[in-house]
């Protein structure tokens, strides 16, 4: 019985590592123009989003959408995005792997 319990705990602890990657968000296009499809910025001054914490990205997007963060460009880019789309974008970027940046 102990062996079975130990095996179950071992499988449960590695389960998240094998979770399916999130699907490419339908609203990724405008975000990708500045932040890159994989979260590596394409525009100087735009932050890299790859690998950021999911909760942080979700909350930041909500704040841009709702105007609690005063960034007119971001508010215009997000527009009236719903919570489901917002969550999809946050999941996508948090699941991306940051890449080393080349030197200028």
N, C-alpha and C positions, 0 to 999 in steps of 0.2 A: 504494500500500500504506500509506503514511504517513497518507493522508487517512482510509482505512478504520479504521486503528488509532486515530486521534484521535477519530473519530466514536464508536467503541465505548467509549473511555474517557469521553467526554462523557456518553453515555447511562448508563453504569454509575455515574457520580458523582451523577446526579440520580435514579436509580432509587428510592432510599429515600423521596424526597419524594413519590412517586406510589404508595407502598405503601398497600394497603387499610387503612382504619381497623378497629380490632379490633371484634368483635361485642360487643354489650351482654352482660356476664356474667350468668349465671343467678343467682348469689349476690349481686348488687349491692344488693338491697333493704335489707338491714340496714345495710350500709355507707353507703348513700345517706341513711339517716335522720339521720345526723350530718354526714357529709362531703359530702352532695349528690350527685346522680346524675352531674353533670359535674365533681365534685371541688371545688366551691366550698361551704365549710362552711355547714351549716344551723343549727348549734348553737354558741352562744358557747363559745369555748375549744377547739373542734375545729379541727384544722389543715386548710387547703386542700390537697388532694392533686393538683389539676389541674397537669399539666406537670412533676411531680416526676420525677426520674430513675428509669428502670425498675429498675435494679439496687438502688437505695436502697429503693424501695417493696417489691420482692420480699424483700429481706433483712429489712426492718422487719416485714413480715407474718409471716415465718418466726419471727422473734424473739418476737413477740406470741403466736403459736400455741404455740411451744415453752416459753414462760414465761421466756425469757432477758431479756425486757423486762417489768418488773413493772408491768403495767397490767391489773388484773382485769377492767375493763369491756371492754377490747379482746380479752383472752383469751376471755372469755365470748362476745363477738360473733363472733369468728372460729370458735370451737369446733374440732372435729377436721377442719378443712379440708384437703383433699389438695393436693399440689403443683400439679396441673393447674389447679384452681380458684384457688389462690393466685396463680399466674402470670397467669391470665386477669384477675383483679382488678388486679394491678400493671400489666399492659399497658393496660387500659382507662384507669385514672387517669393514667398517664404520657402517654397520647395526647391527653388533654383539654387544651384551651387555657385558661389562667388568665384570668379576667375581672377588670376593675377593680372594686374594692370601693367602694361608696358611703360617704359620710361620715355618721356618726350624727347 
